[in-house]
Amino acid sequence: MAFITADPNGQAAWGGYSALDVTGGSQSSFINNQIANMHSAGINGTISFGGAAGTDLSAVSGQTPTALEQQYLSVVNTYKIYHLDFDVEGALQGNTAALTTQAKAIALLQQQEAANGTPVTVSYTLPVLPTGLVPGQGGGLNVLQIATANGVNISRVNIMAMDYGPGFDQPGNPGMGTYAIDAATATHGQLMTLYPSLSSEQAWSMLGVTPLIGINDDPSEIFTLADAQQLTTFAIQNHIGELSMWELPRDTTGTLGAVDAVDGSGVAQTPFEFSKIFEHIETGSTL
């Protein structure tokens, strides 16, 4: 579930709306009921912080690792969900101070909850290119380096295989399935370098891949059903740890040809056809 960001008072809130504050927003019962239903169905779930919009909690003026850790702890205690994702993109990728505060807070949370017998697992969701995570300040690789240097135990690195931009959206490009595979392969190599103790199999297991199904923000980038089949086959062959998509409400045609619509992929498909392809990773069955 996503995204938790800072409300105008710097408090953890869904979408940054005060009415959806984690601890007592006037409309927070809607979220609470959804998560209760998930628990009843045996779904543990993941809660994601950050995203492309709003103010990340780590970037709130005057934020400290200790205060931020308490914000994260309030989310864990409220929802009893122990896997947290941190979606770091845009300007936050270049904000070393905020990323350091974030990493220190996450490490504190992991230490505290491990001592309490409720360990918290952490993933990072990061933009990527077919060449891998962008190095240097402002790139995804630097986000992982800061997190690791400050003691964060990262279980998964989830790459957003989408919206690659100029240089990759030219006529005759090899296709979004191939680009996603290239991005995964390059990131796998970066993880092997960042964590030298990992085996190749462990690095693949640490990796997640999330494409934007259908027509991306750039209409020349279209992730098709054939791309989904290609990526799923690759994920099964390499035992990739996670294969997901942005996003469930888009897993239907909606308006054919619509660019990055919220209610459809814009491509001809049956409802939930992308989901049915991706779920093969759970069974390892061939397509």
Beta strands, then each sheet from edge to edge (+ up, - down):
strand 1: 2-6
strand 2: 12-14
strand 3: 47-50
strand 4: 83-87
strand 5: 121-127
strand 6: 154-161
strand 7: 207-211
strand 8: 214-215
strand 9: 222-223
strand 10: 242-243
sheet 1: 2+ 1- 3- 4- 5- 6- 7- 10-
sheet 2: 8+ 9-
end
